[in-house]
Amino acid sequence: MGTYILKRVLLMVPTLLLISLVVFVIIQLPPGDYLESYIAELQAQGESVDMEKVAYLRAEYGLDKSFMEQYLSWVTGFVQGDFGYSFEYDLPVSEVVGDRMYLTILVSMLTIIFTWLIAFPIGLYSATHQYSWGDYGLTLLGFIGLATPNFLLALVMLYFANVYFGTSIGGLMDEQYINQPWSWAKVSSILEHLWIPVIVIGTSGTAGMIRRLRANLLDELHKPYVVTGRAKGLPETRLLLKYPFRVSLNFFVADIGNMLPSIISGAEIVALVLSLPTTGPMLLGALQSQDMYLAGSFLMFLATLTVIGVLISDLLLAVLDPRIRLEGGARR
């Protein structure tokens, strides 16, 4: 197991280097750069452009260097914790991200916890009470959750929160706390607004997880090892939780590789509708404005978390399901 973990960790290094090269190629693919887009925008507005200043900025930020020189400078700085400079915000990337990263992680973690707390008990009940009225009712709610667009649910939730609870529309806090130092009043304002995006983003994920958990658990409940356990007199709850439920969680553990990057990217469309100060809208803006270092840093964060998530997922699967072995080859 230790050798396997070491090999996987060492394999992550060339993987991330290859991903970084692909990311840099992608963010360089659009013609021109941020300064050229900025010049075109000024000219479209009829404003004059100081070409000497533009040439100075291009030299200052290394935009006049070759592709490989720019890539090596960026990837070396990334390893050292220097994520580059955001042209659009005129600040280092680390300062631009700032509180947005913490708020994004807070929203995403609470959404994941909300999803688990709702989906696991309902999935268990639906599988063990198949074709009952409760199963039909919960299945109907699940289909409604899957069919309802998140942006539509976000608009409905904004209306109800404002009318019945007096919560200000949009954002994760009241306006007077934006860009202000952290205080208890600011935290209270965030908690007052937080439940809306958690419910909106978590609804579709909860519905999907209920359906998958129910289907996987139904497959396991009729297998011979469950029948044997029941015939030997194992208590039903213990039998259910220790064997078939544990095996049916394989799909959930396998999704960890996708779950970690989603913590950072968040739900972009919902964030735009709810005016959330998370990283999703910032990533979209960086890609649109060709703010290359900001966009590249976000994409590298997502790639790194995906690689780490896949490693965690593989290790947990081996622990969760004894049938899965890390060593290759057949044994007699």
DOGU-989675 format. One line per 2 residues: number of its first residue (from 1); their letters; for each residue z, y, x of C-alpha. Coordinates in steps of 0.25 Angstrom, whole numbers, plus 2048, in hexadecimal, padded with zeros to 3 digits. Layout:
<nodes>
NUM) a) Z:Y:X | ...;
</nodes>
This chain:
<nodes>
1) mg) 800:800:800 | 804:80A:80B;
3) ty) 7F7:807:813 | 7EF:809:806;
5) il) 7F6:816:803 | 7F3:81B:812;
7) kr) 7E4:817:811 | 7E3:81E:804;
9) vl) 7E9:82B:809 | 7E0:82B:816;
11) lm) 7D4:828:80D | 7D8:835:805;
13) vp) 7D5:83E:811 | 7C6:83B:813;
15) tl) 7C5:83B:803 | 7CB:849:802;
17) ll) 7C2:84E:80E | 7B6:848:807;
19) is) 7BA:84E:7F9 | 7BD:85C:800;
21) lv) 7AF:85C:806 | 7A9:858:7F8;
23) vf) 7B1:863:7F2 | 7AD:86E:7FC;
25) vi) 79E:86A:7FA | 7A0:86B:7EA;
27) iq) 7A6:879:7EB | 79B:87D:7F5;
29) lp) 790:878:7EC | 78E:884:7E3;
31) pg) 785:88E:7E9 | 78C:89A:7F0;
33) dy) 79B:89D:7F2 | 7A6:8A5:7EB;
35) le) 7A2:8B2:7F2 | 793:8B1:7EE;
37) sy) 798:8AE:7DF | 7A1:8BA:7E1;
39) ia) 796:8C3:7E6 | 78D:8BF:7DA;
41) el) 798:8C2:7D1 | 79A:8D0:7D6;
43) qa) 78B:8D3:7D6 | 78A:8CE:7C8;
45) qg) 795:8D9:7C4 | 78D:8E4:7CC;
47) es) 798:8E5:7D7 | 794:8E7:7E5;
49) vd) 797:8DC:7F0 | 79C:8DF:7FE;
51) me) 794:8D4:806 | 79C:8D7:812;
53) kv) 7A9:8D3:80B | 7A2:8C7:805;
55) ay) 79D:8C3:813 | 7AB:8C5:818;
57) lr) 7B1:8BC:80D | 7A7:8B1:810;
59) ae) 7AA:8B1:81F | 7B9:8B2:81C;
61) yg) 7B9:8A6:812 | 7AF:89E:81B;
63) ld) 7A4:89E:810 | 79A:8A1:81B;
65) ks) 79D:894:823 | 796:887:821;
67) fm) 79A:87C:817 | 7A1:873:820;
69) eq) 7A9:87E:827 | 7AD:883:819;
71) yl) 7B1:875:815 | 7B9:872:822;
73) sw) 7C0:87F:821 | 7C4:87C:812;
75) vt) 7C8:86E:814 | 7D0:871:820;
77) gf) 7D8:87C:819 | 7DA:873:80D;
79) vq) 7E1:869:816 | 7EA:874:81C;
81) gd) 7EE:879:80E | 7E4:885:80E;
83) fg) 7DB:883:802 | 7D2:88F:804;
85) ys) 7D0:89C:7FE | 7CD:89F:7EF;
87) fe) 7C2:8AA:7EF | 7C3:8AD:7E0;
89) yd) 7D2:8AF:7E1 | 7D2:8B5:7EF;
91) lp) 7DE:8AC:7F3 | 7E1:89F:7FA;
93) vs) 7DE:893:7F1 | 7ED:88F:7F2;
95) ev) 7F1:89C:7ED | 7E7:89C:7E2;
97) vg) 7EB:88F:7DD | 7FA:893:7DD;
99) dr) 802:891:7D0 | 7F6:88B:7C9;
101) my) 7F7:87E:7D1 | 806:87D:7CC;
103) lt) 803:880:7BE | 7F7:876:7BE;
105) il) 800:86B:7C3 | 80B:86E:7B9;
107) vs) 801:86E:7AD | 7FA:861:7B2;
109) ml) 807:85A:7B5 | 80D:85D:7A8;
111) ti) 800:859:7A1 | 801:84B:7A8;
113) if) 80F:849:7A4 | 80C:84D:796;
115) tw) 800:843:796 | 809:838:79B;
117) li) 815:83A:792 | 80C:83A:786;
119) af) 801:830:789 | 80A:824:78F;
121) pi) 813:822:782 | 807:824:779;
123) gl) 7FE:81B:780 | 809:810:781;
125) ys) 80C:811:772 | 7FD:811:76E;
127) at) 7FB:804:776 | 807:7FD:771;
129) hq) 805:801:763 | 7F6:7FF:762;
131) ys) 7EF:802:755 | 7FC:808:74F;
133) wg) 7FC:815:747 | 803:81B:753;
135) dy) 7F8:816:75C | 7ED:81B:753;
137) gl) 7F4:829:752 | 7F6:82B:761;
139) tl) 7E8:826:763 | 7E3:831:75A;
141) lg) 7EB:83B:761 | 7E5:836:76E;
143) fi) 7D7:837:769 | 7DA:846:764;
145) gl) 7E0:849:772 | 7D3:844:779;
147) at) 7CA:84A:770 | 7D0:858:770;
149) pn) 7CA:861:77B | 7D5:867:784;
151) fl) 7D0:875:783 | 7D1:874:773;
153) la) 7DF:86F:773 | 7E3:87A:77D;
155) lv) 7DE:885:774 | 7E6:87E:768;
157) ml) 7F2:87D:771 | 7F1:88C:775;
159) yf) 7F1:890:766 | 7FD:888:762;
161) an) 805:88B:76E | 803:89A:76C;
163) vy) 805:89A:75D | 811:890:75C;
165) fg) 818:892:769 | 814:8A0:76D;
167) ts) 80E:89B:77B | 804:8A5:781;
169) ig) 7F6:8A0:781 | 7F0:89B:78E;
171) gl) 7F6:899:79C | 802:892:7A1;
173) md) 80B:89E:7A0 | 80D:8AB:799;
175) eq) 805:8B6:7A0 | 810:8BE:7A6;
177) yi) 814:8B2:7AF | 806:8B0:7B5;
179) nq) 806:8B3:7C4 | 815:8B5:7C3;
181) pw) 81F:8AE:7CC | 825:8A1:7C6;
183) sw) 831:8A4:7BD | 838:89C:7B2;
185) ak) 831:8A5:7A8 | 824:8A1:7AE;
187) vs) 827:892:7AE | 82C:893:79F;
189) si) 81F:89A:79C | 817:88F:7A3;
191) le) 81F:884:79B | 81C:88B:78E;
193) hl) 80D:88A:791 | 80C:87D:798;
195) wi) 80D:874:78C | 800:878:787;
197) pv) 7F7:874:792 | 7FF:867:794;
199) iv) 7FC:863:786 | 7EE:867:786;
201) ig) 7EA:861:794 | 7F3:855:791;
203) ts) 7ED:851:783 | 7E0:84B:787;
205) gt) 7E6:844:793 | 7F1:83E:78B;
207) ag) 7E7:839:780 | 7DF:832:78B;
209) mi) 7EB:82C:792 | 7F0:826:785;
211) rr) 7E3:820:782 | 7E1:81A:790;
213) lr) 7F0:815:790 | 7EF:80F:782;
215) an) 7E2:807:786 | 7E7:802:794;
217) ll) 7F4:7FE:78E | 7EE:7F6:782;
219) de) 7E5:7EF:78D | 7F2:7EB:794;
221) lh) 7FB:7E7:788 | 7F2:7DB:784;
223) kp) 7F1:7D5:792 | 7F8:7C8:796;
225) yv) 803:7CD:79F | 808:7D6:793;
227) vt) 808:7CA:78A | 80F:7C1:794;
229) gr) 81A:7CC:796 | 81C:7CD:787;
231) ak) 81D:7BE:786 | 827:7BE:791;
233) gl) 830:7C7:788 | 82E:7D4:790;
235) pe) 833:7E0:788 | 827:7E7:782;
237) tr) 82A:7F5:788 | 82D:7F0:796;
239) ll) 820:7E7:795 | 818:7F3:790;
241) lk) 81C:7FD:79B | 81D:7F4:7A7;
243) yp) 810:7ED:7A6 | 804:7F1:79C;
245) fr) 808:800:79C | 809:800:7AB;
247) vs) 7FC:7FA:7AD | 7F5:803:7A3;
249) ln) 7FA:80F:7AB | 7EF:80C:7B6;
251) ff) 7E5:816:7B0 | 7F0:820:7B0;
253) va) 7F3:81E:7BF | 7E4:81D:7C2;
255) di) 7E3:82B:7BC | 7EC:832:7C6;
257) gn) 7E1:835:7CF | 7DB:83E:7C5;
259) ml) 7E8:843:7C0 | 7EC:84A:7CC;
261) ps) 7E0:853:7CE | 7E1:856:7BF;
263) ii) 7EF:85C:7C2 | 7E8:867:7CA;
265) sg) 7DB:869:7C3 | 7E2:869:7B5;
267) ae) 7DA:86A:7A8 | 7D0:876:7AB;
269) iv) 7CB:878:79D | 7D9:878:797;
271) al) 7DE:881:7A2 | 7D3:88B:79F;
273) vl) 7D5:88B:790 | 7E4:88C:792;
275) sl) 7E3:896:79D | 7EC:88E:7A6;
277) pt) 7EE:893:7B4 | 7EB:885:7BA;
279) tg) 7E1:881:7C5 | 7D6:87B:7BC;
281) pm) 7D0:889:7B8 | 7D2:88E:7C6;
283) ll) 7C9:882:7CB | 7BE:885:7C1;
285) ga) 7BE:893:7C5 | 7BE:890:7D4;
287) lq) 7B2:887:7D2 | 7AA:891:7C9;
289) sq) 7AD:89D:7D3 | 7AA:894:7E0;
291) dm) 7B8:897:7E5 | 7B5:88B:7EF;
293) yl) 7C3:88A:7F6 | 7CB:88A:7E9;
295) ag) 7C2:881:7E2 | 7C1:877:7EE;
297) sf) 7D0:877:7EF | 7D2:873:7E1;
299) lm) 7C8:868:7E2 | 7CE:863:7EE;
301) fl) 7DC:863:7E7 | 7D6:85B:7DC;
303) at) 7CF:851:7E6 | 7DC:84F:7EE;
305) lt) 7E4:84D:7E2 | 7DA:843:7DD;
307) vi) 7DA:83B:7EA | 7EA:83B:7EA;
309) gv) 7EA:837:7DB | 7E1:82B:7DD;
311) li) 7EA:826:7E9 | 7F6:827:7E0;
313) sd) 7EF:821:7D4 | 7EB:815:7DD;
315) ll) 7F9:813:7E2 | 7FF:814:7D5;
317) la) 7F5:80A:7CF | 7F9:800:7D9;
319) vl) 808:802:7D6 | 806:802:7C7;
321) dp) 7FD:7F6:7C6 | 800:7EA:7CF;
323) ri) 7F2:7E5:7CD | 7EC:7F0:7D5;
325) rl) 7ED:7EE:7E4 | 7E9:7F8:7EE;
327) eg) 7E4:7ED:7F8 | 7D6:7E9:7F7;
329) ga) 7D0:7DB:7F7 | 7D3:7CE:7EF;
331) rr) 7DF:7C5:7F1 | 7E1:7B7:7EE;
</nodes>
